[in-house]
């Protein structure tokens, strides 16, 4: 396998990070069966450090692997039906979908996925170029895919680079590819503005009686193999036997009887179930716990600041000045500078990005609380 240092690892091209190598898995239509979830958990334990990220594209990243164990993991995950055995086809599978889409939208997404996988000329596109299908009660945002497909009455509307076209359901895959072909080569790239990974979506979490579904957020989009096994067991016991992944660092279990909701809430204790949970406000990278560039344990400090009462409309805690977890501005951005006496030190940025000039620097969590008070909103 290649030593791929970049933004887009996949199952066959691992990327080295601070806690070893990671591989990215792209479950078809962003959902996995109970059996597949058990397989992912087993591979994460045996081949990596057991940690799994749910990415902003509804993909799964397994962490802490080595080049040798990454190859073994890829074989096992292909055998579990979670990936295409052809590396080129697997690399092209950049399709983002809304969770719990109605059946007509699922059929469109299935057809588009198959077409994308078979279109070898798409290999010339940037690795981050994404197709998206958005329908149902959890629609995608306009900027979550380069080419986005939405239902429009009895037809489907496709959006790409400021252009729109309408198509029948059967024609969506062909029209999508024709729109991409029509783009000048210089425009066949993702949006100029960086796409910020979304924090947990408050509209996803909690009980959705009209859909018979329960959503739960994963703090910072991370879980471990044990939690994944437990979630799969809950999906088998209380739901439709699927874990529905989302682009908002959350999962959904559908097919739930309302009588099972209280027990399910208890079983999901510790995860985000309340739209008012302050963890919904925060983006934080893995920091020094898993990145060689991280100067502080960003996630641990983010949780500490929330416990101490720091609040803002949006908070970004970054392990370094690169700001990978949230490239855009936040109301409050804390930029890791290093460690002193075992405490993380931060630069404080208001209404800006991690690379912006700090208003104050070298502050630990208690000093930040002293400066910000119990609310980080400007006074």
C-alpha positions as CSV (number, residue, x, y, z in Angstrom):
1,X,0.0,0.0,0.0
2,X,1.1,3.5,-0.7
3,X,2.2,5.9,2.1
4,X,-0.6,8.3,1.4
5,X,-0.2,11.5,3.3
6,X,-3.2,13.6,2.3
7,X,-6.8,14.5,3.0
8,X,-8.5,11.5,1.4
9,X,-7.4,8.1,2.7
10,X,-9.6,5.1,1.7
11,X,-9.7,1.4,2.4
12,X,-6.8,0.6,0.1
13,X,-4.7,3.8,0.7
14,X,-4.1,4.3,4.4
15,X,-2.9,7.6,5.8
16,X,-0.4,8.0,8.6
17,X,-1.5,10.0,11.6
18,X,-0.2,10.6,15.1
19,X,-1.7,7.3,16.5
20,X,-0.7,5.1,13.6
21,X,-2.3,4.6,10.2
22,X,-6.0,5.1,9.4
23,X,-8.2,3.7,6.7
24,X,-11.6,5.1,5.6
25,X,-14.6,2.9,4.9
26,X,-17.5,4.1,2.8
27,X,-20.6,2.1,3.7
28,X,-23.0,1.9,0.8
29,X,-25.8,4.5,1.2
30,X,-24.4,5.2,4.7
31,X,-25.9,2.3,6.5
32,X,-24.5,-0.9,7.9
33,X,-26.1,-4.1,9.1
34,X,-25.6,-5.5,12.5
35,X,-23.3,-8.2,11.1
36,X,-21.3,-5.6,9.3
37,X,-21.0,-3.5,12.4
38,X,-19.7,-6.4,14.4
39,X,-17.1,-7.0,11.6
40,X,-16.0,-3.4,11.7
41,X,-15.7,-3.5,15.5
42,X,-13.7,-6.8,15.4
43,X,-11.3,-5.4,12.7
44,X,-10.9,-2.1,14.7
45,X,-9.8,-4.1,17.7
46,X,-7.6,-6.6,16.0
47,X,-5.9,-4.4,13.4
48,X,-6.0,-1.0,15.0
49,X,-6.4,0.7,18.4
50,X,-10.1,0.2,18.5
51,X,-11.0,3.8,17.8
52,X,-13.4,4.6,15.0
53,X,-14.3,8.1,13.6
54,X,-17.7,8.9,12.0
55,X,-16.7,11.5,9.4
56,X,-18.5,14.5,8.0
57,X,-19.4,12.4,4.9
58,X,-21.0,9.6,6.8
59,X,-17.9,7.4,6.4
60,X,-16.0,5.4,9.1
61,X,-12.3,5.7,9.8
62,X,-10.4,3.0,11.7
63,X,-7.4,4.3,13.6
64,X,-4.1,3.0,15.0
65,X,-3.3,0.5,12.2
66,X,0.1,-0.5,10.7
67,X,0.7,-0.9,7.0
68,X,0.5,-4.7,7.5
69,X,-2.7,-4.7,9.6
70,X,-4.3,-2.2,7.2
71,X,-3.9,-4.7,4.3
72,X,-5.4,-7.4,6.5
73,X,-8.3,-5.1,7.6
74,X,-9.1,-4.2,4.0
75,X,-9.5,-7.9,3.0
76,X,-11.7,-8.6,6.0
77,X,-14.0,-5.5,5.3
78,X,-14.3,-6.5,1.7
79,X,-15.3,-10.0,2.7
80,X,-18.0,-8.5,5.0
81,X,-19.5,-6.7,2.0
82,X,-18.5,-3.3,3.2
83,X,-16.3,-2.3,0.2
84,X,-15.6,-3.0,-3.4
85,X,-12.7,-5.4,-4.0
86,X,-11.5,-3.2,-6.9
87,X,-9.5,-0.3,-5.4
88,X,-10.4,2.0,-8.3
89,X,-14.1,1.4,-7.9
90,X,-13.9,1.8,-4.2
91,X,-12.1,5.1,-4.5
92,X,-14.8,6.5,-6.7
93,X,-17.6,5.7,-4.3
94,X,-18.0,9.3,-3.0
95,X,-21.7,9.5,-2.7
96,X,-23.3,11.3,0.3
97,X,-26.9,10.6,1.2
98,X,-29.6,11.8,3.6
99,X,-30.4,9.2,6.3
100,X,-33.8,7.5,6.2
101,X,-34.7,8.5,2.7
102,X,-38.0,7.4,1.2
103,X,-37.9,4.4,-1.2
104,X,-37.9,6.4,-4.4
105,X,-34.8,8.4,-3.3
106,X,-33.1,5.2,-2.2
107,X,-33.6,3.8,-5.7
108,X,-32.1,6.9,-7.3
109,X,-29.1,6.8,-4.9
110,X,-28.6,3.1,-5.6
111,X,-28.6,3.7,-9.4
112,X,-26.3,6.7,-9.1
113,X,-23.9,4.8,-6.8
114,X,-23.6,2.0,-9.4
115,X,-23.0,4.5,-12.2
116,X,-20.3,6.3,-10.3
117,X,-18.5,3.1,-9.5
118,X,-18.4,2.0,-13.1
119,X,-17.4,5.4,-14.6
120,X,-13.6,5.1,-14.8
121,X,-13.2,8.6,-16.3
122,X,-14.3,10.0,-12.9
123,X,-10.8,9.1,-11.6
124,X,-9.7,12.4,-13.1
125,X,-11.8,14.3,-10.6
126,X,-10.3,15.6,-7.4
127,X,-10.4,13.0,-4.7
128,X,-12.8,15.2,-2.6
129,X,-15.4,15.6,-5.4
130,X,-18.7,14.3,-4.0
131,X,-22.1,13.4,-5.3
132,X,-25.1,13.7,-3.0
133,X,-28.7,12.7,-2.9
134,X,-30.9,14.6,-0.5
135,X,-34.5,13.7,0.4
136,X,-36.8,13.1,3.3
137,X,-36.8,14.7,6.7
138,X,-33.0,15.0,7.1
139,X,-32.0,16.9,4.0
140,X,-28.3,17.7,3.2
141,X,-27.1,21.2,3.1
142,X,-26.4,22.7,-0.3
143,X,-22.7,22.7,0.3
144,X,-22.3,19.1,1.4
145,X,-21.8,17.8,-2.1
146,X,-20.4,19.2,-5.4
147,X,-23.3,17.6,-7.4
148,X,-26.5,17.5,-5.4
149,X,-29.7,15.7,-6.4
150,X,-33.0,16.6,-4.8
151,X,-36.7,15.6,-5.5
152,X,-38.6,18.4,-7.2
153,X,-42.3,17.4,-7.4
154,X,-42.6,14.5,-9.7
155,X,-39.1,14.9,-11.1
156,X,-35.5,15.3,-9.8
157,X,-33.4,18.5,-9.8
158,X,-29.6,18.3,-10.1
159,X,-27.3,21.1,-8.9
160,X,-23.7,21.6,-9.9
161,X,-21.5,24.7,-10.0
162,X,-24.5,27.1,-10.3
163,X,-26.2,25.1,-13.0
164,X,-29.4,23.1,-12.6
165,X,-31.1,20.4,-14.7
166,X,-34.2,18.4,-14.2
167,X,-34.5,14.7,-14.9
168,X,-36.7,11.7,-14.3
169,X,-35.6,9.2,-11.7
170,X,-34.3,6.8,-14.3
171,X,-32.3,9.5,-16.0
172,X,-30.6,11.0,-12.9
173,X,-27.3,9.0,-13.3
174,X,-26.8,9.8,-17.0
175,X,-27.7,13.5,-16.4
176,X,-25.3,13.7,-13.4
177,X,-22.4,12.4,-15.4
178,X,-23.2,14.7,-18.4
179,X,-23.2,17.7,-16.1
180,X,-19.8,16.8,-14.7
181,X,-18.4,16.2,-18.2
182,X,-19.7,19.6,-19.3
183,X,-17.7,21.4,-16.6
184,X,-14.4,22.9,-17.8
185,X,-11.5,21.0,-16.3
186,X,-10.5,24.0,-14.1
187,X,-14.0,23.8,-12.4
188,X,-14.0,20.1,-11.8
189,X,-13.0,20.7,-8.2
190,X,-14.8,21.0,-4.8
191,X,-16.2,24.3,-3.7
192,X,-13.5,27.0,-3.3
193,X,-14.5,27.6,0.3
194,X,-13.4,24.7,2.5
195,X,-16.1,22.5,3.8
196,X,-16.2,22.5,7.5
197,X,-16.9,19.2,9.2
198,X,-20.3,19.6,10.8
199,X,-20.8,19.3,14.5
200,X,-23.5,17.0,15.8
201,X,-26.8,18.0,14.1
202,X,-29.4,19.0,16.7
203,X,-32.2,18.1,14.2
204,X,-31.0,14.5,14.1
205,X,-30.7,13.7,17.8
206,X,-33.6,12.4,19.9
207,X,-36.8,10.6,19.3
208,X,-38.6,11.1,15.9
209,X,-42.0,9.5,16.4
210,X,-43.2,10.2,12.9
211,X,-40.2,8.3,11.5
212,X,-40.1,5.7,14.2
213,X,-36.4,6.5,14.6
214,X,-34.0,7.6,17.4
215,X,-30.9,9.7,16.7
216,X,-27.9,10.0,18.9
217,X,-24.7,12.1,18.5
218,X,-21.2,10.9,19.0
219,X,-19.1,13.5,20.8
220,X,-16.5,14.7,18.3
221,X,-17.6,12.0,15.9
222,X,-15.7,9.2,17.7
223,X,-16.6,5.9,19.2
224,X,-14.7,2.7,20.0
225,X,-15.2,-0.9,19.0
226,X,-17.0,-1.7,22.2
227,X,-19.5,1.1,21.7
228,X,-20.1,0.1,18.1
229,X,-20.8,-3.5,19.1
230,X,-23.3,-2.2,21.7
231,X,-25.0,0.1,19.2
232,X,-25.4,-2.8,16.7
233,X,-26.9,-5.0,19.4
234,X,-29.4,-2.2,20.2
235,X,-30.3,-1.9,16.5
236,X,-31.0,-5.6,16.4
237,X,-33.0,-5.6,19.6
238,X,-35.1,-2.5,19.2
239,X,-34.8,-1.4,15.5
240,X,-34.6,-2.5,11.9
241,X,-31.2,-4.1,12.2
242,X,-29.4,-1.2,10.6
243,X,-27.2,1.6,11.9
244,X,-27.9,4.7,9.7
245,X,-24.9,6.9,9.5
246,X,-25.2,10.7,9.0
247,X,-23.0,13.6,7.9
248,X,-23.6,15.3,11.3
249,X,-21.5,13.0,13.6
250,X,-24.7,11.1,14.6
251,X,-26.4,7.8,13.9
252,X,-30.0,6.8,13.7
253,X,-31.8,3.6,14.5
254,X,-35.2,3.2,12.7
255,X,-38.1,0.8,13.2
256,X,-38.4,1.5,16.9
257,X,-41.5,0.8,18.9
258,X,-42.4,3.9,21.0
259,X,-42.5,1.6,24.1
260,X,-38.8,0.8,23.6
261,X,-37.7,4.5,23.7
262,X,-37.1,4.9,27.5
263,X,-35.0,1.8,27.6
264,X,-33.1,2.9,24.5
265,X,-32.4,6.3,26.1
266,X,-30.9,4.6,29.1
267,X,-28.8,2.3,27.0
268,X,-27.4,5.3,25.1
269,X,-26.5,7.2,28.2
270,X,-23.4,9.3,27.6
271,X,-24.1,10.0,24.0
272,X,-25.8,13.2,22.7
273,X,-29.6,12.7,22.8
274,X,-30.8,16.2,23.7
275,X,-30.9,19.1,21.1
276,X,-29.9,21.4,23.9
277,X,-26.7,19.4,24.8
278,X,-23.7,21.9,24.9
279,X,-21.6,19.4,23.0
280,X,-23.6,20.3,19.9
281,X,-21.8,23.7,19.9
282,X,-18.2,22.3,19.6
283,X,-15.9,21.2,16.9
284,X,-12.6,19.8,18.1
285,X,-9.9,17.8,16.4
286,X,-8.2,14.8,17.9
287,X,-5.2,16.9,18.9
288,X,-2.2,15.4,20.5
289,X,-4.1,12.2,21.3
290,X,-3.9,11.2,17.6
291,X,-2.2,13.7,15.4
292,X,1.5,14.5,15.2
293,X,0.7,18.2,14.6
294,X,-1.5,18.5,17.7
295,X,0.1,20.5,20.5
296,X,-2.7,19.9,23.0
297,X,-5.4,17.3,23.9
298,X,-8.1,19.4,22.2
299,X,-11.1,17.2,22.9
300,X,-10.3,16.7,26.6
301,X,-9.9,20.4,27.0
302,X,-13.1,21.1,25.0
303,X,-15.1,18.9,27.4
304,X,-13.4,20.5,30.4
305,X,-14.3,24.0,29.2
306,X,-17.9,23.0,28.7
307,X,-18.0,21.5,32.2
308,X,-16.7,24.8,33.5
309,X,-19.5,26.7,31.9
310,X,-17.9,28.2,28.8
311,X,-20.6,28.7,26.1
312,X,-20.7,30.4,22.7
313,X,-22.9,30.1,19.6
314,X,-20.0,28.1,18.1
315,X,-16.8,26.9,19.6
316,X,-13.7,25.5,17.8
317,X,-10.9,23.9,19.9
318,X,-8.0,23.2,17.6
319,X,-4.9,21.2,18.4
320,X,-2.8,23.5,16.2
321,X,-3.1,26.5,13.9
322,X,-4.2,24.4,10.9
323,X,-7.8,24.3,12.1
324,X,-8.7,21.0,10.4
325,X,-11.8,20.3,12.5
326,X,-13.4,23.6,11.4
327,X,-11.7,25.6,8.6
328,X,-14.3,28.4,8.8
329,X,-14.7,31.0,11.5
330,X,-16.3,30.3,14.9
331,X,-17.6,32.6,17.5
332,X,-14.9,31.3,19.8
333,X,-11.7,29.6,18.5
334,X,-9.1,28.2,20.8
335,X,-5.8,27.4,19.1
336,X,-3.4,24.9,20.8
337,X,0.1,26.3,21.5
338,X,1.7,23.7,23.7
339,X,1.8,22.2,27.2
340,X,3.0,23.8,30.4
341,X,2.9,22.0,33.7
342,X,0.7,19.3,32.2
343,X,-1.9,21.9,31.0
344,X,-2.8,22.8,27.5
345,X,-2.1,26.4,26.4
346,X,-4.3,28.2,23.9
347,X,-4.5,31.3,21.8
348,X,-8.0,33.0,21.9
349,X,-9.6,34.1,18.7
350,X,-13.0,35.8,18.5
351,X,-15.2,35.4,15.4
352,X,-12.4,34.0,13.4
353,X,-10.3,31.0,12.3
354,X,-7.5,29.0,13.9
355,X,-4.9,30.8,11.7
356,X,-6.1,34.3,12.7
357,X,-4.3,36.6,15.1
358,X,-5.1,35.8,18.7
359,X,-6.5,38.4,21.1
360,X,-4.6,36.7,23.9
361,X,-2.2,33.8,24.0
362,X,-0.7,31.1,26.3
363,X,-3.9,30.6,28.3
364,X,-4.8,27.4,30.1
365,X,-8.4,26.3,30.7
366,X,-8.8,28.0,34.0
367,X,-7.3,31.2,32.6
368,X,-9.7,31.0,29.7
369,X,-12.6,30.6,32.1
370,X,-11.4,33.6,34.1
371,X,-11.3,35.7,30.9
372,X,-14.5,34.4,29.3
373,X,-16.6,33.8,32.4
374,X,-19.5,31.4,32.1
375,X,-20.5,32.6,28.7
376,X,-18.2,33.3,25.8
377,X,-20.7,35.6,24.2
378,X,-19.4,39.2,23.8
379,X,-20.6,41.4,26.5
